[in-house]
């Protein structure tokens, strides 16, 4: 979808823009995907990066390594802008609006689900950054082991083994918590 959208946008521009995307699109997308919550966000930011490239008349005059450096810098800046915008969003505590959301129904299932998510988050934070990243790519982005392997330059089998280790460590953390009397991490 990302390539089709960019191709549509680049029909009005010189062929250099499409070549630039063909050459660096997957690299920039992979970089952005590592730092965003969803695949859709990564696609949107990648399009913004290449839109900025199309608007820059001097990028075609740069050497290939300079083009990639320029694109990475723009991607980095776009990610920073996204993080800043996200910090300014107002977070609302669901408990304060429980009566409005549920009327006379009890919000207990929502609160219990929230506690489960908090516990899971705490257990995941105890894992190594590598295991956290693998779980994030596998379950938040729904990537398969082969796709994760491509992103991380590892074999699909190595990714499967590391995912198995990460899940085992997570399970062990939960079991340890249960043995300790169910207290949080």
N, C-alpha and C positions, 0 to 999 in steps of 0.2 A: 504494500500500500504506500509506503514511504516513497519508493522509487517512482511509482506511478504519479503521485501527487507532485513530486519535484519535476518529473518529465513534463507534466502539463504546464507547470509554471515556467519551465525553461523553453517552451516552444516559441516564446516571444523574444528570447535572448539569443546571443551568439552561441555557436556550438561549444565554445570553450567552457561555458557554465556546466553543460551536461558532462563534458569530459572531466571537469573538476569533481563533480559529484560521483561519477563512475570510479574515479581514482581514489577518492578519500571518504566517500559517503559511509561506507561500512565502518571505517576506523573511527570517524567522528561519532557515528551512532553508538558504537560499542562503548566509547568513552562516556558519552552522555548517559547511556543506559545504566552504567555502573553507579551513577550518582543521582538517579531519579527514582521515584516510587513506582511509576508505571511505564509500560512500553509506550503508551500513547503520549505521555509527557516527553519521553525521549524522542519520539517521532516529531512532535511539535517543535522542540528545541533544535533538532537537527535541521528542520526546514527553516527555522529562523536563522541559523548559522549560514546556510547556503543562500538564503535570501540576501543576507548582508554581503556575502561574497559576490552575488550578482550585481549588487549596487556599488561595489567597489571596482572602479575601472582599472585600477593598477594591479589587481591580483594576477591577471594573466601575464604580466610582465615579470613576476617573481619566479625564482627557481623553484622546482618541485618541493624541496625541503623547506623553503621559505613559505610556500603556499600552505603546506601542512602545519607549520608552526603558527601561521596567521589564523588558520581555521581552528586550531586547538585553543588559541588565545581567545578567539571570539566565543567558542563553546564554553570555555571556562568563565568568561564574563557573563554569558547568558545564564549559566548555572548559578552564579553568585546572585544575579538579579532575581532569579526564581526563588532562591533561599530567602532573600530579603523580603520579597513580597509575601512569602509564606509566614514569616515571622510577624508581619503586621496584621495577619488575619486574626480575627477575634475567635478564641476558643470558648465554647459554651459548655458548662457542666450540665450533663443531661439530667442529673438529679433535680436541678432547680426548675426544670420544665417537665418533670415527670407527670404531674397532674394534667397539664395542658395536652401532652402527647397521648396519654392513655385514659383520660377521663376518670371514670370510677374504677377502672382496672388497676391492679397492683403492678408497679414496675419491677417487681422482684426478679423476673427472668432476665430483664435487661441488666440489672445491677449484678446478678450472678455471672452473666456472660462477660461483663466488663471486668469482674474480678479474675475470671479465667484468663482473659486476654492479658491482664496485668501480670499474672503469675507467669504465663508463657513468655512474655517480654523479659521478665526478670531472669528466667532460666536461660533464655537465649543470650542475654548479655553476659552470662558467665562463660559462654563458649569463646573460643579464639576468634579473632576477626575473620580468619579464613573460613571457619565453619559458619559464622554468622552470614558472611557474604554468600556462601553456597546455598544456605537455607533460604536466604532472601531471593536469590536468583531462581531457585527451584520453585518456591511456593508463592512468593509475591508476584513474580513475573511469569510463572508457569512455564519456565524453560526446561527443556529436556536435558539430560546429561550430555548429549552430543553438542547441543547448542551452547551449554555452559563451557564445555571443553574448548570449543572454538573461541569463545570470548577470553578464556584464561590460558589459552595455548597449552592445554593438557588433553590427554586422551579421555574418551568417554568413560572407559573403565576406571581410570584414576578418579574421575569425578564421582562415579557411582560408589567407589570405596570410601571416599571422603564424606559423601552424603550419609552413607551407612554409619560411619564413625560419629558424625555430628548428631544423627538421630539417636544413636546409642548413648552418647554423652547426655543428651537432653533427657532421655528416658531415665538414665541413672540419676540425674539431678532431681527429677520428680520423685523417684523412689526414695532417695535420701531424705527429701523433705517430708514424705509420708512417715518414714521411720523416726524422724526427729519430732514427730507430733504434729505435722501439718503446718508448722510455722513457715512464714515467708522466707525466702532466700537470705 
